[in-house]
Amino acid sequence: MLWPFNHFRKPRTPSRGTIEAIYGMIVTQAREPLFYRDFGVPDTVNGRFDLLLLHLWLLLRRLKSAEGGAALSQGLFDHFCNDMDDNLREMGVGDLTVPKRMQAFGEAFYGRTAAYDFALTEGREALAQAMCKNILNGENIEKAHLLAAYAEAAIAALDRLDEAALVSGSARFPLPEKAGAQQ
């Protein structure tokens, strides 16, 4: 017999392995050397952090429309926060400073995602301006246009993905050189 109140059950939480696989995909893409060599992203801690945020935003944006996407999004964000905390501690940041830095990371995440979401509604030029400001330190708008073209190609590729591939962690981002060539 089916329990008549099944709709009160919590949604199934994604497995840790799935979250790690998807987060690994995000980190791998954010470390792609082409972003630093050809797209002008500074190869610094901040540059890598900004690319990580960009790719996290791209994936979280897509998960909004996926079944079970809310739970997976929360799991990914939690994993991101744990990863940032671990990285700070590995870099020797003291226990008293970690919460302040984590708050700054959260503010950066929410600020950038809001800027990118708004810029998407305004067009590629606005997206390029947002990426120039947030990723390229306000310099080199030409390279920011490449990043905006890449982001649009990544959004389109993620939108075409089968939800099963997306939530299983087997999805991949497009190659940056192909996206930049579509400018």
MDAnalysis code that builds the backbone (N, CA, C; Angstrom):
import MDAnalysis as mda
import numpy as np

u = mda.Universe.empty(549, n_residues=183, atom_resindex=np.repeat(np.arange(183), 3), trajectory=True)
u.add_TopologyAttr("name", ["N", "CA", "C"] * 183)
u.add_TopologyAttr("resid", np.arange(1, 184))
u.add_TopologyAttr("resname", ["MET", "LEU", "TRP", "PRO", "PHE", "ASN", "HIS", "PHE", "ARG", "LYS", "PRO", "ARG", "THR", "PRO", "SER", "ARG", "GLY", "THR", "ILE", "GLU", "ALA", "ILE", "TYR", "GLY", "MET", "ILE", "VAL", "THR", "GLN", "ALA", "ARG", "GLU", "PRO", "LEU", "PHE", "TYR", "ARG", "ASP", "PHE", "GLY", "VAL", "PRO", "ASP", "THR", "VAL", "ASN", "GLY", "ARG", "PHE", "ASP", "LEU", "LEU", "LEU", "LEU", "HIS", "LEU", "TRP", "LEU", "LEU", "LEU", "ARG", "ARG", "LEU", "LYS", "SER", "ALA", "GLU", "GLY", "GLY", "ALA", "ALA", "LEU", "SER", "GLN", "GLY", "LEU", "PHE", "ASP", "HIS", "PHE", "CYS", "ASN", "ASP", "MET", "ASP", "ASP", "ASN", "LEU", "ARG", "GLU", "MET", "GLY", "VAL", "GLY", "ASP", "LEU", "THR", "VAL", "PRO", "LYS", "ARG", "MET", "GLN", "ALA", "PHE", "GLY", "GLU", "ALA", "PHE", "TYR", "GLY", "ARG", "THR", "ALA", "ALA", "TYR", "ASP", "PHE", "ALA", "LEU", "THR", "GLU", "GLY", "ARG", "GLU", "ALA", "LEU", "ALA", "GLN", "ALA", "MET", "CYS", "LYS", "ASN", "ILE", "LEU", "ASN", "GLY", "GLU", "ASN", "ILE", "GLU", "LYS", "ALA", "HIS", "LEU", "LEU", "ALA", "ALA", "TYR", "ALA", "GLU", "ALA", "ALA", "ILE", "ALA", "ALA", "LEU", "ASP", "ARG", "LEU", "ASP", "GLU", "ALA", "ALA", "LEU", "VAL", "SER", "GLY", "SER", "ALA", "ARG", "PHE", "PRO", "LEU", "PRO", "GLU", "LYS", "ALA", "GLY", "ALA", "GLN", "GLN"])
u.atoms.positions = np.array([
    [0.842, -1.175, 0.000],
    [0.000, 0.000, 0.000],
    [0.892, 1.245, 0.000],
    [0.518, 2.204, -0.781],
    [1.259, 3.459, -0.818],
    [0.808, 4.345, 0.330],
    [1.753, 4.939, 0.961],
    [1.454, 5.860, 2.040],
    [0.843, 7.113, 1.417],
    [-0.327, 7.559, 1.889],
    [-1.016, 8.674, 1.231],
    [-0.330, 10.029, 1.407],
    [0.661, 10.111, 2.245],
    [1.307, 11.401, 2.491],
    [2.725, 11.450, 1.931],
    [2.960, 10.713, 0.854],
    [4.298, 10.695, 0.264],
    [4.773, 12.082, -0.169],
    [3.857, 12.970, -0.474],
    [4.279, 14.293, -0.933],
    [4.861, 15.135, 0.208],
    [4.791, 14.644, 1.437],
    [5.397, 15.347, 2.566],
    [6.844, 14.920, 2.799],
    [7.267, 13.895, 2.090],
    [8.636, 13.420, 2.265],
    [9.623, 14.444, 1.718],
    [10.782, 14.448, 2.326],
    [11.850, 15.311, 1.822],
    [12.302, 14.786, 0.466],
    [12.708, 15.699, -0.421],
    [13.253, 15.220, -1.696],
    [14.556, 14.457, -1.452],
    [14.813, 13.510, -2.313],
    [16.020, 12.698, -2.188],
    [17.250, 13.577, -2.353],
    [18.151, 13.463, -1.386],
    [19.381, 14.250, -1.461],
    [20.353, 13.560, -2.412],
    [21.034, 14.368, -3.213],
    [22.011, 13.780, -4.127],
    [23.160, 13.144, -3.345],
    [23.725, 12.124, -3.943],
    [24.830, 11.433, -3.268],
    [26.067, 12.320, -3.244],
    [26.895, 12.057, -2.261],
    [28.150, 12.801, -2.140],
    [29.013, 12.607, -3.381],
    [29.000, 11.386, -3.918],
    [29.779, 11.102, -5.120],
    [29.327, 11.924, -6.318],
    [28.015, 12.109, -6.452],
    [27.486, 12.924, -7.549],
    [27.909, 14.377, -7.384],
    [27.781, 14.881, -6.182],
    [28.174, 16.270, -5.920],
    [29.660, 16.453, -6.178],
    [30.474, 15.517, -5.732],
    [31.919, 15.615, -5.957],
    [32.259, 15.538, -7.439],
    [31.542, 14.689, -8.192],
    [31.800, 14.574, -9.627],
    [31.459, 15.875, -10.345],
    [30.327, 16.465, -10.006],
    [29.921, 17.711, -10.650],
    [30.850, 18.853, -10.239],
    [31.177, 18.915, -8.971],
    [32.088, 19.967, -8.515],
    [33.469, 19.780, -9.155],
    [33.892, 18.561, -9.304],
    [35.159, 18.274, -9.987],
    [35.140, 18.759, -11.423],
    [34.003, 18.607, -12.096],
    [33.855, 19.096, -13.461],
    [34.000, 20.618, -13.490],
    [33.406, 21.293, -12.509],
    [33.486, 22.753, -12.420],
    [34.935, 23.194, -12.207],
    [35.610, 22.560, -11.259],
    [37.002, 22.917, -10.949],
    [37.909, 22.638, -12.141],
    [37.714, 21.500, -12.790],
    [38.537, 21.152, -13.952],
    [38.390, 22.196, -15.048],
    [37.165, 22.617, -15.311],
    [36.958, 23.618, -16.355],
    [37.561, 24.961, -15.952],
    [37.421, 25.325, -14.685],
    [37.968, 26.598, -14.212],
    [39.498, 26.614, -14.278],
    [40.120, 25.464, -14.303],
    [41.582, 25.382, -14.379],
    [42.097, 25.242, -15.809],
    [41.206, 25.242, -16.781],
    [41.590, 25.096, -18.183],
    [42.596, 26.194, -18.553],
    [43.807, 25.801, -18.993],
    [44.851, 26.794, -19.275],
    [44.476, 27.855, -20.313],
    [43.590, 27.537, -21.246],
    [43.206, 28.508, -22.267],
    [42.599, 29.778, -21.678],
    [41.892, 29.647, -20.576],
    [41.301, 30.840, -19.956],
    [42.385, 31.819, -19.535],
    [43.479, 31.295, -19.059],
    [44.558, 32.146, -18.550],
    [45.472, 32.619, -19.675],
    [45.681, 31.756, -20.650],
    [46.586, 32.080, -21.746],
    [45.911, 32.945, -22.811],
    [44.703, 32.565, -23.236],
    [44.069, 33.210, -24.384],
    [42.920, 34.160, -24.025],
    [42.316, 33.973, -22.876],
    [41.153, 34.787, -22.507],
    [41.517, 35.905, -21.530],
    [42.782, 35.990, -21.150],
    [43.250, 37.094, -20.330],
    [42.922, 37.017, -18.851],
    [42.453, 35.857, -18.378],
    [42.146, 35.724, -16.952],
    [43.472, 35.695, -16.187],
    [43.614, 36.521, -15.163],
    [44.862, 36.503, -14.384],
    [45.070, 35.135, -13.731],
    [46.252, 34.584, -13.890],
    [46.559, 33.290, -13.276],
    [47.009, 33.538, -11.838],
    [46.042, 33.937, -11.029],
    [46.259, 34.251, -9.624],
    [45.186, 33.535, -8.808],
    [45.314, 33.597, -7.505],
    [44.292, 33.006, -6.639],
    [42.937, 33.649, -6.949],
    [42.909, 34.967, -7.089],
    [41.652, 35.659, -7.382],
    [41.112, 35.310, -8.759],
    [41.974, 35.218, -9.751],
    [41.542, 34.850, -11.092],
    [40.939, 33.454, -11.125],
    [41.585, 32.532, -10.451],
    [41.068, 31.158, -10.395],
    [39.743, 31.101, -9.630],
    [39.664, 31.875, -8.557],
    [38.423, 31.939, -7.784],
    [37.290, 32.478, -8.657],
    [37.554, 33.537, -9.415],
    [36.521, 34.121, -10.266],
    [36.061, 33.162, -11.352],
    [36.966, 32.393, -11.917],
    [36.566, 31.399, -12.916],
    [35.766, 30.269, -12.271],
    [36.146, 29.891, -11.077],
    [35.379, 28.873, -10.351],
    [33.954, 29.378, -10.118],
    [33.822, 30.635, -9.684],
    [32.494, 31.213, -9.476],
    [31.697, 31.269, -10.771],
    [32.347, 31.625, -11.862],
    [31.663, 31.686, -13.156],
    [31.068, 30.332, -13.513],
    [31.870, 29.289, -13.384],
    [31.399, 27.957, -13.757],
    [30.365, 27.410, -12.774],
    [30.520, 27.740, -11.522],
    [29.499, 27.354, -10.543],
    [28.186, 28.040, -10.893],
    [28.243, 29.331, -11.215],
    [27.040, 30.061, -11.614],
    [26.395, 29.432, -12.843],
    [27.210, 29.103, -13.859],
    [26.669, 28.499, -15.081],
    [25.899, 27.217, -14.771],
    [26.477, 26.387, -13.929],
    [25.825, 25.114, -13.619],
    [24.605, 25.305, -12.718],
    [24.720, 26.146, -11.714],
    [23.578, 26.382, -10.828],
    [22.414, 26.996, -11.601],
    [22.727, 27.833, -12.550],
    [21.695, 28.439, -13.389],
    [20.928, 27.353, -14.141],
    [21.638, 26.390, -14.680],
    [20.995, 25.309, -15.425],
    [20.192, 24.391, -14.503],
    [20.694, 24.168, -13.304],
    [20.015, 23.255, -12.378],
    [18.663, 23.795, -11.906],
    [18.424, 25.087, -12.053],
    [17.141, 25.660, -11.633],
    [15.966, 24.980, -12.328],
    [16.174, 24.534, -13.561],
    [15.084, 23.927, -14.325],
    [15.099, 22.399, -14.284],
    [16.042, 21.812, -13.595],
    [16.141, 20.351, -13.548],
    [15.361, 19.789, -12.362],
    [14.791, 18.620, -12.570],
    [14.104, 17.951, -11.465],
    [15.143, 17.560, -10.422],
    [14.900, 17.919, -9.190],
    [15.864, 17.669, -8.124],
    [17.017, 18.646, -8.127],
    [16.909, 19.667, -8.962],
    [17.990, 20.638, -9.101],
    [18.229, 21.469, -7.858],
    [17.175, 21.737, -7.096],
    [17.338, 22.574, -5.894],
    [18.221, 21.870, -4.871],
    [17.972, 20.592, -4.648],
    [18.778, 19.841, -3.679],
    [20.217, 19.703, -4.174],
    [20.374, 19.468, -5.462],
    [21.722, 19.342, -6.027],
    [22.451, 20.683, -5.974],
    [21.746, 21.771, -6.255],
    [22.345, 23.105, -6.172],
    [22.833, 23.396, -4.761],
    [22.004, 23.062, -3.788],
    [22.396, 23.306, -2.399],
    [23.608, 22.465, -2.036],
    [23.619, 21.210, -2.472],
    [24.765, 20.341, -2.215],
    [26.035, 20.870, -2.850],
    [25.926, 21.384, -4.079],
    [27.094, 21.953, -4.753],
    [27.590, 23.214, -4.053],
    [26.659, 24.064, -3.648],
    [27.062, 25.283, -2.954],
    [27.726, 24.936, -1.625],
    [27.172, 23.988, -0.894],
    [27.777, 23.560, 0.371],
    [29.179, 22.993, 0.144],
    [29.329, 22.204, -0.923],
    [30.636, 21.626, -1.244],
    [31.628, 22.736, -1.600],
    [31.175, 23.723, -2.361],
    [32.006, 24.876, -2.697],
    [32.479, 25.574, -1.418],
    [31.553, 25.803, -0.491],
    [31.919, 26.476, 0.772],
    [32.929, 25.647, 1.561],
    [32.723, 24.355, 1.626],
    [33.676, 23.483, 2.329],
    [35.038, 23.506, 1.647],
    [35.033, 23.514, 0.319],
    [36.286, 23.560, -0.433],
    [37.030, 24.865, -0.161],
    [36.308, 25.975, -0.155],
    [36.937, 27.268, 0.121],
    [37.500, 27.302, 1.543],
    [36.746, 26.782, 2.492],
    [37.213, 26.726, 3.883],
    [38.489, 25.900, 3.980],
    [38.480, 24.726, 3.340],
    [39.663, 23.855, 3.354],
    [40.862, 24.549, 2.720],
    [40.635, 25.226, 1.595],
    [41.730, 25.918, 0.909],
    [42.318, 27.032, 1.759],
    [41.446, 27.779, 2.433],
    [41.956, 28.840, 3.309],
    [42.845, 28.262, 4.397],
    [42.402, 27.192, 5.003],
    [43.175, 26.571, 6.081],
    [44.494, 26.013, 5.560],
    [44.475, 25.430, 4.347],
    [45.717, 24.924, 3.751],
    [46.692, 26.060, 3.456],
    [46.161, 27.242, 3.151],
    [47.009, 28.402, 2.857],
    [47.499, 29.071, 4.134],
    [47.093, 28.530, 5.288],
    [47.584, 29.043, 6.554],
    [46.760, 30.162, 7.164],
    [45.555, 30.371, 6.663],
    [44.693, 31.394, 7.248],
    [44.244, 30.894, 8.619],
    [44.324, 31.742, 9.617],
    [43.998, 31.358, 10.987],
    [42.516, 31.145, 11.218],
    [42.212, 30.377, 12.253],
    [40.828, 30.036, 12.588],
    [39.953, 31.264, 12.816],
    [40.507, 32.323, 13.353],
    [39.705, 33.511, 13.609],
    [39.408, 34.305, 12.343],
    [40.239, 34.154, 11.330],
    [40.078, 34.902, 10.087],
    [39.209, 34.162, 9.069],
    [39.142, 32.844, 9.160],
    [38.408, 32.047, 8.178],
    [36.952, 32.500, 8.030],
    [36.195, 32.706, 9.116],
    [34.796, 33.133, 8.928],
    [34.653, 34.454, 8.173],
    [35.560, 35.385, 8.408],
    [35.509, 36.668, 7.695],
    [35.766, 36.460, 6.203],
    [36.732, 35.625, 5.901],
    [37.046, 35.347, 4.495],
    [35.901, 34.587, 3.826],
    [35.274, 33.679, 4.571],
    [34.141, 32.936, 4.024],
    [32.976, 33.879, 3.737],
    [32.769, 34.845, 4.594],
    [31.716, 35.826, 4.358],
    [32.025, 36.619, 3.085],
    [33.277, 36.972, 2.907],
    [33.684, 37.696, 1.695],
    [33.457, 36.830, 0.452],
    [33.740, 35.522, 0.551],
    [33.492, 34.618, -0.574],
    [32.009, 34.567, -0.901],
    [31.180, 34.486, 0.132],
    [29.735, 34.457, -0.076],
    [29.239, 35.731, -0.740],
    [29.736, 36.869, -0.279],
    [29.350, 38.138, -0.882],
    [29.802, 38.214, -2.340],
    [31.000, 37.712, -2.612],
    [31.497, 37.688, -3.991],
    [30.616, 36.800, -4.857],
    [30.272, 35.631, -4.344],
    [29.426, 34.709, -5.105],
    [28.084, 35.359, -5.431],
    [27.399, 35.865, -4.421],
    [26.069, 36.432, -4.645],
    [26.129, 37.704, -5.492],
    [27.151, 38.508, -5.307],
    [27.295, 39.715, -6.116],
    [27.535, 39.391, -7.580],
    [28.415, 38.458, -7.836],
    [28.719, 38.101, -9.220],
    [27.541, 37.409, -9.891],
    [26.891, 36.493, -9.195],
    [25.761, 35.807, -9.816],
    [24.638, 36.794, -10.137],
    [24.396, 37.747, -9.255],
    [23.376, 38.763, -9.534],
    [23.783, 39.609, -10.744],
    [25.054, 39.981, -10.805],
    [25.541, 40.781, -11.934],
    [25.433, 40.001, -13.238],
    [25.815, 38.735, -13.234],
    [25.746, 37.925, -14.454],
    [24.302, 37.659, -14.857],
    [23.432, 37.378, -13.895],
    [22.014, 37.161, -14.211],
    [21.412, 38.407, -14.852],
    [21.686, 39.577, -14.266],
    [21.169, 40.820, -14.823],
    [21.755, 41.064, -16.207],
    [23.052, 40.872, -16.353],
    [23.715, 41.121, -17.634],
    [23.168, 40.226, -18.733],
    [22.793, 39.008, -18.411],
    [22.224, 38.105, -19.418],
    [20.956, 38.684, -20.024],
    [20.182, 39.382, -19.223],
    [18.944, 39.972, -19.741],
    [19.223, 41.191, -20.608],
    [20.408, 41.778, -20.473],
    [20.763, 42.990, -21.202],
    [21.545, 42.725, -22.490],
    [22.097, 41.516, -22.643],
    [22.821, 41.189, -23.866],
    [24.301, 40.951, -23.637],
    [24.972, 40.560, -24.724],
    [26.379, 40.172, -24.636],
    [27.284, 41.295, -24.171],
    [27.013, 42.519, -24.609],
    [27.879, 43.627, -24.196],
    [27.834, 43.812, -22.682],
    [26.646, 43.740, -22.105],
    [26.508, 43.869, -20.648],
    [27.197, 42.710, -19.941],
    [27.086, 41.511, -20.505],
    [27.754, 40.349, -19.911],
    [29.265, 40.522, -19.989],
    [29.752, 41.007, -21.120],
    [31.190, 41.255, -21.266],
    [31.650, 42.307, -20.259],
    [30.875, 43.356, -20.073],
    [31.232, 44.391, -19.093],
    [31.290, 43.797, -17.680],
    [30.310, 42.959, -17.323],
    [30.293, 42.342, -15.989],
    [31.498, 41.430, -15.803],
    [31.846, 40.683, -16.845],
    [32.993, 39.782, -16.741],
    [34.307, 40.558, -16.735],
    [34.347, 41.652, -17.470],
    [35.545, 42.493, -17.452],
    [35.785, 43.014, -16.035],
    [34.730, 43.497, -15.425],
    [34.842, 44.046, -14.072],
    [35.206, 42.970, -13.048],
    [34.524, 41.833, -13.100],
    [34.661, 40.828, -12.049],
    [35.793, 39.830, -12.265],
    [36.144, 39.553, -13.491],
    [37.157, 38.521, -13.754],
    [38.469, 39.131, -14.229],
    [38.379, 40.181, -15.038],
    [39.583, 40.750, -15.645],
    [40.019, 42.054, -14.987],
    [39.560, 42.298, -13.788],
    [39.961, 43.484, -13.020],
    [39.684, 44.792, -13.742],
    [38.624, 44.814, -14.559],
    [38.252, 46.038, -15.260],
    [39.118, 46.366, -16.454],
    [39.959, 45.438, -16.865],
    [40.878, 45.661, -17.981],
    [40.570, 44.695, -19.119],
    [40.843, 45.107, -20.341],
    [40.808, 44.254, -21.514],
    [39.398, 43.785, -21.878],
    [38.579, 44.724, -22.337],
    [37.211, 44.409, -22.726],
    [37.166, 43.433, -23.907],
    [38.204, 43.438, -24.759],
    [38.230, 42.499, -25.886],
    [38.235, 41.057, -25.386],
    [39.043, 40.799, -24.377],
    [39.087, 39.453, -23.800],
    [37.779, 39.148, -23.062],
    [37.167, 40.171, -22.494],
    [35.882, 39.970, -21.814],
    [34.807, 39.555, -22.813],
    [34.901, 40.036, -24.045],
    [33.962, 39.602, -25.087],
    [34.126, 38.116, -25.366],
    [35.367, 37.635, -25.340],
    [35.597, 36.195, -25.501],
    [34.962, 35.411, -24.353],
    [35.134, 35.906, -23.139],
    [34.532, 35.246, -21.980],
    [33.009, 35.243, -22.064],
    [32.434, 36.354, -22.518],
    [30.978, 36.427, -22.649],
    [30.479, 35.445, -23.706],
    [31.199, 35.350, -24.820],
    [30.828, 34.385, -25.865],
    [30.932, 32.964, -25.318],
    [31.984, 32.702, -24.556],
    [32.130, 31.383, -23.938],
    [30.967, 31.097, -22.994],
    [30.614, 32.068, -22.145],
    [29.523, 31.869, -21.186],
    [28.215, 31.587, -21.912],
    [27.948, 32.321, -22.982],
    [26.722, 32.082, -23.746],
    [26.737, 30.689, -24.376],
    [27.882, 30.266, -24.905],
    [27.991, 28.924, -25.486],
    [27.826, 27.859, -24.404],
    [28.384, 28.103, -23.237],
    [28.246, 27.148, -22.135],
    [26.792, 27.048, -21.682],
    [26.105, 28.183, -21.606],
    [24.692, 28.176, -21.231],
    [23.890, 27.360, -22.243],
    [24.139, 27.603, -23.528],
    [23.421, 26.865, -24.577],
    [23.727, 25.368, -24.499],
    [24.989, 25.024, -24.283],
    [25.370, 23.608, -24.193],
    [24.736, 22.953, -22.971],
    [24.752, 23.634, -21.846],
    [24.138, 23.079, -20.637],
    [22.622, 22.960, -20.800],
    [21.999, 23.908, -21.476],
    [20.552, 23.848, -21.709],
    [20.174, 22.667, -22.596],
    [21.057, 22.271, -23.503],
    [20.791, 21.134, -24.397],
    [20.996, 19.788, -23.717],
    [21.669, 19.796, -22.575],
    [21.987, 18.536, -21.908],
    [20.752, 17.820, -21.395],
    [20.794, 16.526, -21.505],
    [19.778, 15.674, -20.900],
    [19.887, 15.812, -19.382],
    [18.757, 15.930, -18.701],
    [18.791, 16.116, -17.247],
    [19.505, 14.974, -16.537],
    [19.364, 13.773, -17.046],
    [20.021, 12.624, -16.410],
    [21.536, 12.796, -16.435],
    [22.072, 13.250, -17.554],
    [23.518, 13.487, -17.648],
    [23.927, 14.631, -16.731],
    [23.081, 15.639, -16.656],
    [23.380, 16.804, -15.831],
    [23.461, 16.434, -14.355],
    [22.458, 15.743, -13.856],
    [22.408, 15.436, -12.426],
    [23.256, 14.236, -12.033],
    [23.767, 13.509, -13.010],
    [24.616, 12.359, -12.685],
    [26.081, 12.740, -12.551],
    [26.428, 13.915, -13.038],
    [27.822, 14.338, -12.983],
    [28.609, 13.934, -14.209],
    [27.934, 13.426, -15.246],
    [28.656, 13.008, -16.448],
    [28.679, 14.094, -17.528],
    [28.089, 15.241, -17.253],
    [28.063, 16.342, -18.217],
    [29.435, 17.018, -18.281],
    [29.646, 17.751, -19.355],
    [30.888, 18.504, -19.525],
    [30.578, 19.882, -20.075],
    [31.431, 20.847, -19.767],
    [31.332, 22.179, -20.343],
    [31.908, 22.137, -21.749],
    [31.532, 23.099, -22.605],
    [32.143, 23.145, -23.935],
    [33.606, 23.571, -23.834],
    [34.355, 23.247, -24.849],
    [35.749, 23.666, -24.892],
    [35.816, 25.172, -25.097],
    [36.637, 25.868, -24.328],
    [36.688, 27.331, -24.440],
    [37.122, 27.826, -25.811],
    [38.015, 27.130, -26.492],
    [38.490, 27.632, -27.784],
    [37.378, 27.611, -28.820],
    [36.479, 26.638, -28.758],
    [35.369, 26.597, -29.703],
    [34.358, 27.699, -29.388],
    [34.134, 27.942, -28.120],
    [33.175, 28.977, -27.731],
    [33.692, 30.346, -28.114],
    [34.967, 30.613, -27.877],
    [35.537, 31.911, -28.204],
    [35.569, 32.158, -29.711],
    [35.674, 31.104, -30.492],
    [35.707, 31.233, -31.939],
    [34.338, 31.612, -32.495],
    [33.274, 31.407, -31.708],
    [31.923, 31.706, -32.172],
    [31.557, 33.158, -31.932],
    [32.454, 33.928, -31.494],
    [32.201, 35.335, -31.187],
    [31.723, 35.979, -32.429],
])
